C-alpha cells in the first residue's frame, strides 16, 4: 500500500529513498499486472482488457497530492493511481479481469464492468453513508469516452456548496469544502463535446477541479493531428487561462516521464484548487501506451518504427528507473531484484485470483456430476445422461453458464420420468438461478428501507375555504417548504434562478435562499445533470432542472450510462439520488413536442420516471423522492402551471406514491389508460362517451417507472374486459411499454373480450401550426371514436358504425 508522505515537511534522505523505491515498486507492479493481464485475455480466461501501462509515473504523482475526502472521476487506465492510494490490490486487479461476482473479492463492480473501472464504497452494507472525509473516494467509472466529465463537475461543485452554504451539516461529507475533485481523461477523448462543456462550466463556476489529460498522441489508431487543433489541447485552451483581471483556469504542463517535476506540478495544482477553488488543467505529455489501446489490437499496425523506438526510450517506468540510479537512490542490482520479486508476486496474485474465481464453479460442477450420476443409474435415457455428465466432467475450467446449460439439457431427457432424482435436478437448477441471478441483476434500484417505493401515500387535505390558485403557486410553495426544511437541497438549471424558472415555479426563491441553492445554469444539459450526479454522490440533495423534456436528449447519454447505473454498477455501494425536473406533454412543434417517452423509458432503467397530471401530484412526488435514495425524472405538465387547483392545507406533507395508479373515473364498459396532459383529453372524451351510452373507466398511470405495482389496471380490466391505452408518444413508443406491462406482467390478456388497442400520436413529430397538435396527437374526438369503434365491434346494433 502506498504511504503518501507529508511533502510540506522535510523528510530525511533515507525516508525519501524509501518513498521513491516504494513508488517504483507500485509502478512496476502495475506494469506487470498490465502485461500479465493481456496474456490472460489472449488465453481466453478474461473477455477483454484495457490497461494503464505507460501512465504509471504521473499517476503516482497524482496519488501523492490526493487527500482523504477527495474524489476521483476518471477513465479506465488509472489502475496505478488506485494501487497507490491503497484501493486496488493485485488480486483485486485480476478478480476484476475475470469478472468475479463476489463484491468482497472484486470490490470495483462485482464483475458488472470490465477491468479498469474503479470505485470506492461510499455506503455500508445497509446503504447508509460512510464518513467520506476519512477515506479516499473514487466515483464509479463508466466506459463512454469523456462520460466521466459531467460527474466530475458536480463532485467539485459540492465542495463549493459545503464551503459557502450555511446550515448544511457537512459531517461525513466535507471539511470546509477543502476537497478536490480529480479527473483524468485521454488526450483523444478531449475531442468529445462533454469535455468542452465541462471545461467551460467549471471555469464559470470556479470549482476545485483538477483534470489530468494523459497525452500519448493517439486515440486508438488515430494520431492527435486528426483529433486536436494544433495537436495540443493545452495550447488551444489558453483562452481559459486566468489572469489578474479575469477568472479562469490554471493550466500546467509537464512531461509524463519526469518523476520529480510531476510531483511538484501535482502539489502546485492541489494547493491552487484546494485553497482558492480554482479549476486546474494538467496536460501530461510524452506518455506512451506500450501494449496499444486494448487487447483487441496491436499498436504496431499504426505506429511508425521511429515512434515505437521513441516510446521504448521514453517509457515512464524506464525513465524513472534511470532517474533512481542517476540520483543514487538505488543501483541496478537492487532494482533488478525488486523487479524479479514483483514479477513473481504478480504471477502468484494472478493464480490466486483465478483459483478463487474457479472454486465455487468447481463445487457446482462436482455437485451436478453427482446428481447426473444418480439420474443415469435409474433413467431409461441413461446413455444420454451419461454423455452429458461426461461433457461436464471434461470441462477443465468451467463457467456457471457451462454447467447450467448442461443441467438444463439433461432435464429434457427425463421430461416424462417421475423420480426423486429428477426432482433433485429441478431443484438444483432453480437454486442455481436463485443464487446466481441476483449476482448480475440486483441493485438496479435501492433495496434498503430508503427505497422511495416504500414511502406511503399522504393525500392532500383541503380546508372548506381552501383557495383556488394557479398550479405554479402550488409547486412554488412546495419547493419553498423543501428548501426551508432541507439545507442540503438545491436546484439549478436554465432560467431557474433569477426569474424563478420559465413558468415561475421557483418565483422569489433565489432571493430567499441565495444564488448557490437556487441557481441559473448555462445552456448545457449534459453538465447540468452531471452537476447533480456529482453533488448527489457527496450527500447533497440536488434537483437538476432541464427546461423542457425535449432538452433531455442532450443529457440522455449521461442519464442512461451514468446516473441510471450508479447503484447497479457498484452493487449498492454508491448512490446518487438526483431528481431531474422538467416539463412536457402536449407541446407543438417538431423541436418542442415533449413526448419522446418511449426512448427515455427504454434507456433509463435504474431511475424512476414520474408523470404527474397536476402540480399537487408533482409536489407529492418531490416530497416522496426526497425521503428515499433513488434518482428520478419528474415530468410536469407544461400546460398545468396556469390551471386552477385547490391549495392543500398539508402541502409539504403530501406524498404521491411511486408505482401506484389512480382511478379518475369509474366505469364498466372499457378501461382507458393514460397519463400527463393527455389524461385531461381522455377525461373529457369519457364524459362525452356517456352521451352515447358508453361508461368508460379512466386510469391515471402517474408513475411509468415503476409501473402499477399493485396491478390495479388488470383489476379494472377484469370488470370491463376491454382496454385502450392513449399516449402522445409515437406508435410503439411508451404505449408499447404500457401495453407490455398490462398484458405480459399483469397477464390481463386472459380477461379481454376485445383486442387491446393503443391510440398514439402519429409517427412524426408534431407540426407547429395552430392545428398541428390536433392532427399530430390524439384529440378528444380521436379518443371518442377509438372507444366507439371497439364498442361497435362488440355490439354493432347498439353502436352503429360512426364513420
Secondary structure as GFF3:
##gff-version 3
##sequence-region A 1 803
A	DSSP	alpha_helix	13	42	.	.	.	ID=ss1
A	DSSP	alpha_helix	56	65	.	.	.	ID=ss2
A	DSSP	beta_strand	71	73	.	.	.	ID=ss3
A	DSSP	alpha_helix	79	84	.	.	.	ID=ss4
A	DSSP	alpha_helix	90	98	.	.	.	ID=ss5
A	DSSP	three_ten_helix	132	134	.	.	.	ID=ss6
A	DSSP	beta_strand	137	138	.	.	.	ID=ss7
A	DSSP	alpha_helix	148	164	.	.	.	ID=ss8
A	DSSP	beta_strand	181	186	.	.	.	ID=ss9
A	DSSP	three_ten_helix	188	191	.	.	.	ID=ss10
A	DSSP	alpha_helix	193	205	.	.	.	ID=ss11
A	DSSP	beta_strand	209	214	.	.	.	ID=ss12
A	DSSP	beta_strand	218	219	.	.	.	ID=ss13
A	DSSP	beta_strand	222	223	.	.	.	ID=ss14
A	DSSP	three_ten_helix	224	226	.	.	.	ID=ss15
A	DSSP	three_ten_helix	229	231	.	.	.	ID=ss16
A	DSSP	alpha_helix	233	236	.	.	.	ID=ss17
A	DSSP	three_ten_helix	238	240	.	.	.	ID=ss18
A	DSSP	beta_strand	250	255	.	.	.	ID=ss19
A	DSSP	alpha_helix	259	276	.	.	.	ID=ss20
A	DSSP	beta_strand	280	285	.	.	.	ID=ss21
A	DSSP	three_ten_helix	299	301	.	.	.	ID=ss22
A	DSSP	alpha_helix	305	314	.	.	.	ID=ss23
A	DSSP	alpha_helix	316	326	.	.	.	ID=ss24
A	DSSP	alpha_helix	332	378	.	.	.	ID=ss25
A	DSSP	alpha_helix	382	394	.	.	.	ID=ss26
A	DSSP	alpha_helix	400	413	.	.	.	ID=ss27
A	DSSP	alpha_helix	420	441	.	.	.	ID=ss28
A	DSSP	three_ten_helix	452	454	.	.	.	ID=ss29
A	DSSP	beta_strand	468	470	.	.	.	ID=ss30
A	DSSP	alpha_helix	471	485	.	.	.	ID=ss31
A	DSSP	beta_strand	489	493	.	.	.	ID=ss32
A	DSSP	alpha_helix	509	513	.	.	.	ID=ss33
A	DSSP	beta_strand	518	520	.	.	.	ID=ss34
A	DSSP	alpha_helix	525	537	.	.	.	ID=ss35
A	DSSP	beta_strand	541	545	.	.	.	ID=ss36
A	DSSP	three_ten_helix	549	551	.	.	.	ID=ss37
A	DSSP	alpha_helix	552	561	.	.	.	ID=ss38
A	DSSP	three_ten_helix	563	565	.	.	.	ID=ss39
A	DSSP	alpha_helix	566	569	.	.	.	ID=ss40
A	DSSP	beta_strand	579	584	.	.	.	ID=ss41
A	DSSP	three_ten_helix	590	592	.	.	.	ID=ss42
A	DSSP	alpha_helix	597	603	.	.	.	ID=ss43
A	DSSP	beta_strand	608	610	.	.	.	ID=ss44
A	DSSP	alpha_helix	615	625	.	.	.	ID=ss45
A	DSSP	beta_strand	632	637	.	.	.	ID=ss46
A	DSSP	three_ten_helix	638	640	.	.	.	ID=ss47
A	DSSP	beta_strand	644	646	.	.	.	ID=ss48
A	DSSP	three_ten_helix	651	653	.	.	.	ID=ss49
A	DSSP	beta_strand	662	665	.	.	.	ID=ss50
A	DSSP	beta_strand	670	674	.	.	.	ID=ss51
A	DSSP	alpha_helix	678	689	.	.	.	ID=ss52
A	DSSP	three_ten_helix	690	692	.	.	.	ID=ss53
A	DSSP	beta_strand	696	700	.	.	.	ID=ss54
A	DSSP	beta_strand	703	705	.	.	.	ID=ss55
A	DSSP	alpha_helix	712	720	.	.	.	ID=ss56
A	DSSP	beta_strand	723	726	.	.	.	ID=ss57
A	DSSP	alpha_helix	734	740	.	.	.	ID=ss58
A	DSSP	pi_helix	741	745	.	.	.	ID=ss59
A	DSSP	three_ten_helix	748	751	.	.	.	ID=ss60
A	DSSP	beta_strand	757	759	.	.	.	ID=ss61
A	DSSP	alpha_helix	772	776	.	.	.	ID=ss62
A	DSSP	alpha_helix	780	794	.	.	.	ID=ss63
###
